[in-house]
Amino acid sequence: MVEIQVEYQGGLRCQAVHGPSGCQLSTDAPVDNQGRGESFSPTDLVATALGTCVSTIMGIYADRHDLNLTGMKVRIEKHMSADLPRRIMRLPVEIRLPITLDERHRTAIEAAARLCPVHQSLRADIEAPLVFIYPE
C-alpha cells in the first residue's frame, strides 16, 4: 500500500505528496477545461503513468537479460472525448528502442510492455495501442 496525500490549493490546482518518498507534484486543470494549463492535468498523469509504466516494465525485462535500454524514448498522445462526460478516449504509445533485439527478446519485451499494470488497469473502451520502433 502506498499513501498519496492531495491538497486542493484553489484555482483548480492540486499539490500531491508521495508518502514513502515525500516527492511532490502539482496538477492544474487544462486550459480547455477552465484551468491555466500550467502543469500536468490529472488526465495527463494517466498518460504519463502509462508511458513510465511501460518503460519501467521493459527496463525490468532488459535488466534481467543484460540488455541496455538507456535512451529509450516513449511518446504518448492523450485524446479526450468531445462529448460529456469528459474522459480519455485514446492513449496511443510510440516506443523507440535504442537497440535492435533478436526475435525472442523482441517478442518477450513487447509482451511484457503490454502487461504493465497501468495498461492492464485502463478501461476496455480506452484504446491504448503500443507501437515499437527499432533502429534500422
C-alpha positions in Angstrom: 0.0 0.0 0.0 1.2 3.5 -0.9 -0.3 6.6 0.5 -0.5 9.8 -1.5 -1.8 13.0 0.1 -3.5 15.6 -2.1 -4.3 19.1 -1.1 -6.6 21.3 -3.2 -4.9 24.7 -3.4 -7.7 26.6 -5.2 -7.8 27.9 -8.7 -8.1 24.2 -10.0 -4.6 23.4 -8.7 -3.7 20.5 -6.5 -0.5 19.5 -4.7 0.2 15.8 -4.3 2.8 14.3 -1.9 4.1 10.7 -2.3 4.1 9.3 1.2 7.1 7.0 1.0 9.5 9.5 -0.6 8.0 12.9 0.2 8.3 13.7 -3.6 5.7 16.4 -4.6 3.9 17.2 -7.8 1.3 19.8 -8.9 -1.6 19.4 -11.2 -3.6 22.1 -12.9 -6.7 21.9 -15.0 -6.1 22.3 -18.7 -7.0 25.5 -20.5 -9.8 23.8 -22.4 -11.4 22.9 -19.0 -11.3 26.2 -17.2 -7.7 25.8 -15.9 -4.4 27.6 -16.6 -2.7 24.6 -18.0 0.5 25.4 -16.1 1.2 21.8 -15.0 0.2 18.3 -15.8 -3.6 17.8 -15.6 -4.9 14.7 -13.8 -5.6 13.0 -17.2 -2.1 14.0 -18.3 -0.8 12.0 -15.3 -2.8 8.9 -16.6 -0.9 9.2 -19.9 2.4 9.8 -18.1 1.7 6.8 -15.9 1.2 4.6 -18.9 4.4 5.7 -20.6 6.5 5.4 -17.5 5.0 2.1 -16.5 5.6 0.6 -20.0 9.2 1.9 -19.8 9.7 0.5 -16.3 8.4 -3.0 -17.2 10.6 -3.0 -20.3 13.5 -1.9 -18.2 13.0 -4.7 -15.7 13.0 -7.2 -18.6 16.1 -5.6 -20.1 17.9 -5.7 -16.8 17.2 -9.4 -16.3 18.6 -10.2 -19.8 21.6 -7.8 -19.8 20.0 -5.5 -22.4 20.6 -1.8 -22.2 17.6 0.4 -22.9 19.2 3.6 -21.8 17.9 6.4 -24.1 14.6 4.6 -25.0 12.0 7.3 -25.9 8.3 6.9 -25.3 5.7 9.3 -26.8 2.1 9.2 -25.6 -0.8 11.1 -27.2 -3.8 11.8 -25.0 -7.1 12.1 -26.8 -10.1 13.3 -24.8 -13.7 12.8 -25.7 -15.6 15.6 -27.4 -18.9 14.7 -25.6 -19.8 14.5 -21.9 -18.7 13.2 -19.6 -15.1 14.2 -20.4 -12.9 11.2 -20.5 -9.8 9.8 -22.0 -10.7 8.0 -25.3 -7.3 7.1 -26.8 -3.7 6.8 -25.5 -1.6 5.7 -28.4 2.0 4.9 -27.3 5.1 5.0 -29.5 8.2 3.3 -28.1 11.6 4.0 -29.7 14.1 1.5 -28.6 17.8 2.3 -28.8 18.8 -1.2 -29.7 17.8 -4.0 -32.1 16.6 -7.2 -30.4 16.5 -10.7 -31.7 13.1 -12.2 -32.3 13.0 -14.0 -28.8 13.8 -10.8 -26.9 11.6 -8.7 -29.1 8.5 -10.9 -28.6 9.1 -11.1 -24.8 9.8 -7.4 -24.2 6.7 -6.4 -26.2 4.5 -8.8 -24.3 5.9 -7.5 -21.0 5.1 -3.9 -22.0 1.5 -4.9 -22.8 1.2 -6.4 -19.3 2.3 -3.3 -17.5 -0.1 -2.6 -14.5 -1.3 0.7 -15.9 -2.1 -0.7 -19.3 -3.9 -3.5 -17.6 -5.9 -1.1 -15.4 -7.3 1.1 -18.3 -11.0 0.7 -19.1 -11.6 -1.6 -22.0 -13.0 1.2 -24.1 -9.8 3.3 -23.9 -7.7 2.5 -27.0 -4.1 2.2 -25.9 -2.1 0.7 -28.8 1.6 0.2 -28.3 3.9 0.7 -31.3 7.5 -0.4 -31.1 10.1 1.2 -33.3 13.6 -0.4 -33.5 16.7 1.1 -35.1 17.3 0.0 -38.7 
